Amino acid sequence: MNPNAPRVLATPAAIELIDELRARHGPLMFHQSGGCCDGSAPMCFAVGEFLIGASDVLLGEIAGAPFYMRAAQYEYWKHTQLLIDVVRGNGGMFSLDNGTGRRFIVRSRLFQEAGI
């Protein structure tokens, strides 16, 4: 596994939606949901609206927004690279993409020995 490969990336469509949401809500952050109310979805929040704790892992940033995941969930996903994308539909009820007609989704792939 390439130790310099980013753990989380975003598609151009995701970056576009992030930019739109940032223009409306200010600085943003993401937390990968663990499957509760809204399933396992990347949730977008205004900075300060979701409290990050000691059990959260910072995976990186997408379009300038930090992206976190619970440490226990990270143990299952640590061999994967996440790609945040956008599809048509309703976002999670607590996520800022709700009501836009688009929602963030996560796609993943295993890291390869030679890189990503």
N, C-alpha and C positions, 0 to 999 in steps of 0.2 A: 504494500500500500504506500502510495506517495504521501509523505507526511505534510507536504506543502499544498496538496489538493484541497480546495475549499470544501467544507462539509455541506454548505447550502448555497444554491444558485437560484436565479430567477430568470424566467423567460421575458422577452420584450413585452408581452401582454401583461405579465405580472408587474413589471416595472412601471408600465403606463398607469395601471390601476393604483399602485402605491403612490405615484406622483399626484394623481387626482385626489386621493384620500388625504395626502399630506397638505395639499392646498386648502382643503376644507377643515382639517382637524389639527394641523401642526405636526410636530415630530411624532413618528410612529415607532412601534415595536411589534414583534410577532412572538407568539407562543404556540408551539405545536401541541394541540389538544391531545389528551390521552384517551379519547374515546367516550367521554361522558356525554353530556347533553347533545352536543353537535357532532358526535362521531369523532373520528381522528382527522381533524382538519387544522390547517394553519389558521390561527386566529389573529386578527390585526386589531391593535388597540392604540389609542393615543398614549404617548408616554405618560406614565403615572396612573393610568386607569387599571392596570394589572400589576399586582405586586409580585416582583421576582423574589424568590427566597433562596436559601442555602441549598435546596434540593434541585435547583434549576441550573442547566448547563448552557452557556452561550456557545452556539454552534458557529456563529459568524454574523455577517450583515448582508442584507439584500437591499439594494438601492438606498443605502444609508440607514436602514432600519435594523436594529439588532434582532436576532432570531434565537429564541430560547426553547429548550425542551426539558422536561423533568428528567432527573438523573436516572431513575428507574427505567423510564421509557428509552432513554439514550442507550442503556445497556443492550436493548434489543436491536437498536438501529445503528450502533456505532460502526458497523461494517458497510454502511450505505452512504451514498451522497444523495442529498435531497434536492429536487428541482421543484421550485414553487411556480405554479402555472395558474391560469385563469380559465374558467369555463362559464358558460351561461348557466344561470340558476340563482338561487337565494343563498347568501352566505349564512354562517352561523348566527344565531340570534344575538350573540354578544359581540360579534366581530363587525368592524366598521364597513366591511364589504356588503353587509346585509342591506338590501334596498337599492343596490346599484344595478341589479339584473345580471350581475357577474359574481363569481365566488372564487376564492383561492382554493387550490387543491395541491396536494403534494404527490409528486412522483418520485420514485427512488430507484437507485441502481447500486449494485454491489461495487465496491472498490475492487480493482484488479491489482494483481501483484506489481505490474509495471506502471501503474498510475490509476487513472479513473476510467 
